[in-house]
Amino acid sequence: MRYKAVIFDLDGTLLDTLADLANSGNKVLEQLGFDPHPTEAYRYFVGDGMASLVERILPEHHRTPAVLAQAIEYFKQDYARNWAVETKMYPGVAEMLDELTLMGVKICILSNKPDGFTRVCVDSLLPKWHFEPVLGQRDQVPKKPDPAGALEIIEELAAEAMEASEILYVGDTAVDMQTAVGAQLDSVGVLWGFRDIEELQQNGAKYLVNHPGEIIDIIRC
């Protein structure tokens, strides 16, 4: 088995969070008197953390510090109440995680969601599996695509006699592929997530998969 551990992105990779993110974002826009966006547009708003998401959905000429701060607060309040209305695992993810567990592969999560909220999502929607570590965005650590979080996980796994060449990074956006490149990890770009094949290829994806089960095939090579 070439890979002994997998670092997963969360949104767009394990969990389909798009509808709930879009619903909360559009409620914020309505509260501020702005037009909403189609749900599909949120595929390109997400990926760089909550603050970046909120800034991107605002009309460009209204992205003042005061409006942005108010919009972020509105988003935090609404998403905290409604983040799990439609959010669910993608088809095939549960079976893939079951198989990785049976194989003895270590599974980890690195997300640009706020750290505390990342843990809430994992505990609530992925309680059956043991992810260690689970890292979200923290004030003292640069967010992805900076490789700092991935390097932190690599260092932790090194204590279990794993080398970076034995760790696979799985995500759905350019940010994820760039993170893997920066951390010198082999990467898998998933095609069921938020972005398209061209973005993943152009940003260094080593593998591309259409279904979670294909990740098992890569690990078994």
C-alpha positions as CSV (number, residue, x, y, z in Angstrom):
1,M,0.0,0.0,0.0
2,R,1.7,3.2,-1.2
3,Y,-0.3,5.6,1.1
4,K,-0.8,5.2,4.8
5,A,-2.8,8.4,5.5
6,V,-5.2,10.7,3.7
7,I,-5.8,14.4,4.4
8,F,-9.3,15.4,3.3
9,D,-10.7,18.8,2.6
10,L,-14.3,19.0,4.0
11,D,-16.7,21.2,2.0
12,G,-17.0,19.9,-1.6
13,T,-15.0,16.8,-0.8
14,L,-16.7,14.9,2.0
15,L,-19.7,17.1,2.6
16,D,-22.0,18.7,0.1
17,T,-22.5,22.1,1.9
18,L,-23.3,24.2,-1.1
19,A,-27.1,24.7,-0.6
20,D,-26.8,25.7,3.1
21,L,-23.9,28.1,2.3
22,A,-25.9,29.7,-0.5
23,N,-29.0,30.0,1.6
24,S,-27.2,31.7,4.4
25,G,-25.3,34.0,2.0
26,N,-28.5,35.0,0.2
27,K,-30.2,35.8,3.4
28,V,-27.4,38.1,4.3
29,L,-27.7,39.9,1.0
30,E,-31.5,40.3,1.4
31,Q,-30.9,41.7,4.9
32,L,-28.6,44.3,3.4
33,G,-30.8,45.1,0.5
34,F,-28.8,43.4,-2.2
35,D,-29.8,40.9,-4.9
36,P,-29.2,37.2,-4.1
37,H,-27.0,34.9,-6.3
38,P,-28.0,31.6,-7.9
39,T,-26.9,28.6,-5.7
40,E,-24.5,27.4,-8.4
41,A,-22.6,30.7,-8.3
42,Y,-21.5,29.8,-4.8
43,R,-19.3,27.1,-6.2
44,Y,-16.8,29.9,-7.0
45,F,-17.4,32.0,-3.9
46,V,-16.4,29.3,-1.4
47,G,-13.0,27.7,-0.7
48,D,-11.0,30.5,1.0
49,G,-12.8,30.7,4.4
50,M,-15.9,32.5,5.7
51,A,-14.7,36.1,5.4
52,S,-13.6,35.6,1.8
53,L,-17.0,34.0,0.9
54,V,-18.9,36.9,2.4
55,E,-16.7,39.5,0.7
56,R,-17.2,37.8,-2.7
57,I,-21.0,37.7,-2.5
58,L,-21.2,41.5,-1.8
59,P,-21.6,43.9,-4.7
60,E,-18.0,45.1,-5.4
61,H,-18.8,48.8,-4.7
62,H,-20.3,47.9,-1.3
63,R,-17.3,46.0,0.1
64,T,-16.4,48.6,2.7
65,P,-15.0,47.5,6.0
66,A,-18.3,48.4,7.8
67,V,-20.6,46.6,5.4
68,L,-18.2,43.6,5.3
69,A,-18.1,43.4,9.1
70,Q,-21.9,43.5,9.3
71,A,-22.3,41.0,6.6
72,I,-19.9,38.5,8.2
73,E,-21.8,38.8,11.5
74,Y,-25.1,38.2,9.8
75,F,-23.6,35.2,8.0
76,K,-22.2,33.7,11.2
77,Q,-25.5,34.0,13.0
78,D,-27.6,32.5,10.2
79,Y,-25.2,29.7,9.2
80,A,-24.8,28.7,12.9
81,R,-28.5,28.0,12.9
82,N,-29.0,26.6,9.4
83,W,-25.7,24.9,8.4
84,A,-27.1,21.3,8.5
85,V,-30.5,21.8,6.9
86,E,-29.4,20.4,3.5
87,T,-25.8,19.5,4.1
88,K,-25.0,15.8,3.7
89,M,-22.2,13.4,2.7
90,Y,-21.7,12.9,-1.0
91,P,-22.8,9.5,-2.3
92,G,-20.1,6.9,-1.8
93,V,-18.2,8.8,0.9
94,A,-19.4,6.7,3.8
95,E,-18.4,3.5,2.0
96,M,-15.0,4.9,1.1
97,L,-14.3,6.0,4.8
98,D,-15.4,2.5,6.0
99,E,-12.9,0.9,3.6
100,L,-10.1,3.2,4.6
101,T,-10.8,2.4,8.2
102,L,-10.7,-1.4,7.5
103,M,-7.4,-0.9,5.6
104,G,-5.9,0.8,8.6
105,V,-5.3,4.1,6.7
106,K,-5.2,7.2,8.9
107,I,-7.7,9.8,8.0
108,C,-7.4,13.5,8.7
109,I,-9.2,16.8,7.8
110,L,-7.9,20.2,6.9
111,S,-10.5,22.8,6.2
112,N,-10.7,26.6,5.7
113,K,-13.9,26.7,7.8
114,P,-13.3,28.2,11.3
115,D,-11.6,25.5,13.4
116,G,-14.3,25.2,16.1
117,F,-17.0,25.0,13.4
118,T,-15.1,22.4,11.4
119,R,-15.0,20.2,14.5
120,V,-18.8,20.7,15.0
121,C,-19.5,19.6,11.4
122,V,-17.3,16.5,11.7
123,D,-18.7,15.5,15.1
124,S,-22.3,16.0,13.8
125,L,-22.2,14.6,10.3
126,L,-19.2,12.2,10.3
127,P,-19.4,10.7,13.8
128,K,-18.8,7.1,12.8
129,W,-15.2,7.7,11.7
130,H,-12.1,8.7,13.7
131,F,-10.4,11.6,12.0
132,E,-7.1,12.7,13.7
133,P,-6.2,15.5,13.5
134,V,-9.2,17.7,12.5
135,L,-8.0,21.2,11.7
136,G,-9.9,24.2,10.5
137,Q,-8.9,27.8,10.0
138,R,-7.2,29.2,13.1
139,D,-6.1,32.8,13.7
140,Q,-2.4,31.9,14.3
141,V,-2.1,29.6,11.2
142,P,-2.3,30.9,7.6
143,K,-5.3,29.4,5.7
144,K,-5.0,27.2,2.7
145,P,-3.4,27.4,0.1
146,D,-0.6,28.2,2.5
147,P,0.7,24.7,3.3
148,A,1.2,25.5,7.1
149,G,-1.8,23.4,8.2
150,A,-0.8,20.4,5.9
151,L,2.8,20.6,7.2
152,E,1.4,20.5,10.8
153,I,-0.4,17.3,10.0
154,I,2.6,15.9,8.2
155,E,4.7,16.6,11.4
156,E,2.1,14.8,13.6
157,L,2.0,11.8,11.3
158,A,5.8,11.7,11.3
159,A,5.6,10.7,14.9
160,E,3.8,7.5,13.6
161,A,6.8,6.8,11.3
162,M,5.0,8.2,8.2
163,E,6.8,10.1,5.5
164,A,5.2,12.8,3.3
165,S,5.4,10.4,0.3
166,E,3.0,8.1,2.1
167,I,0.3,10.8,2.7
168,L,-2.4,11.6,0.1
169,Y,-4.2,14.9,0.0
170,V,-7.8,14.9,-1.3
171,G,-9.8,18.1,-2.3
172,D,-12.0,19.7,-4.8
173,T,-10.5,23.2,-5.6
174,A,-7.4,25.0,-6.8
175,V,-6.8,26.0,-3.2
176,D,-6.6,22.3,-2.2
177,M,-4.3,21.4,-5.1
178,Q,-2.0,24.3,-4.3
179,T,-1.9,23.3,-0.7
180,A,-0.8,19.8,-1.6
181,V,1.9,21.2,-4.0
182,G,3.2,23.5,-1.3
183,A,3.4,20.7,1.2
184,Q,4.9,18.3,-1.4
185,L,2.1,15.8,-1.2
186,D,0.5,13.8,-3.9
187,S,-3.0,15.2,-4.6
188,V,-6.4,13.8,-5.7
189,G,-8.8,16.2,-7.3
190,V,-12.5,15.1,-6.8
191,L,-14.8,15.8,-9.7
192,W,-18.0,15.7,-7.6
193,G,-17.1,18.9,-5.7
194,F,-17.3,22.6,-6.3
195,R,-14.9,23.1,-9.2
196,D,-14.2,21.7,-12.6
197,I,-11.5,19.4,-14.1
198,E,-9.6,22.1,-15.8
199,E,-9.0,24.0,-12.5
200,L,-7.8,20.9,-10.7
201,Q,-5.5,19.9,-13.6
202,Q,-4.0,23.4,-13.9
203,N,-3.2,23.5,-10.2
204,G,-1.3,20.3,-9.9
205,A,-3.7,17.4,-9.3
206,K,-1.8,14.1,-9.6
207,Y,-5.0,12.1,-9.7
208,L,-8.6,12.8,-10.7
209,V,-11.5,10.8,-9.5
210,N,-15.2,10.7,-10.4
211,H,-16.3,8.6,-7.4
212,P,-15.1,8.2,-3.8
213,G,-14.4,4.5,-4.4
214,E,-11.6,5.4,-6.8
215,I,-9.6,6.8,-3.9
216,I,-9.4,3.2,-2.6
217,D,-8.0,2.1,-5.9
218,I,-5.3,4.7,-5.8
219,I,-4.3,3.7,-2.3
220,R,-4.2,0.0,-3.2
221,C,-1.8,0.6,-6.1
